[in-house]
Structures are given as structure tokens and as C-alpha cells.
Amino acid sequence: MKVSQLLEQLRDYEPDTELIVAYWDKETIEGYGAPTMTEDQWGEVVSSYEDGEWHWQGSASEDFVEIAENVVATP
């Protein structure tokens, strides 16, 4: 995703809205041990990830529900 696309999505929210946001840039991924990539190669990585992003979101949604249930249940 391009930063401009993210900023466009964020315009739908009020400035004080709390969000959970996760992002990774090329340098961070390379820092995790991935090989050094060109910008074109990084673009392919991003495209491949975005094609499967719903898998991550699906598993994260279960975690968020569990956390929310624990928070609400705590007096």
C-alpha cells in the first residue's frame, strides 16, 4: 500500500479516534533478516502480502475480540 492510500483511508476518522495500526517498510523487513531488495522487488513483496492480508486480519480479529472480552469482563 502506498502511504497516500493509507492517508486517504485515515481521512474517514476524526483526529481523536483511537486506532490499531500495523505497518512495515522495506528497511524493517530487511532488518528482520530478509535479503536486501530493490524497490521493484519490495513492491512485489507488498503486492504478495496485500493479496493475503485478510489471513492476518482474520487471525488478528480473534485476538482483538479476546482482548476486548477480557477488558470488558475486568471490573
Sequence and secondary structure as in RCSB ss.txt:
>XXXX:A:sequence
MKVSQLLEQLRDYEPDTELIVAYWDKETIEGYGAPTMTEDQWGEVVSSYEDGEWHWQGSASEDFVEIAENVVATP
>XXXX:A:secstr
  HHHHHHHHTTS TT         HHHHHHTT     HHHHHHHHHHHHHTHHHHHHHHHHHHHHHHHHHHH  
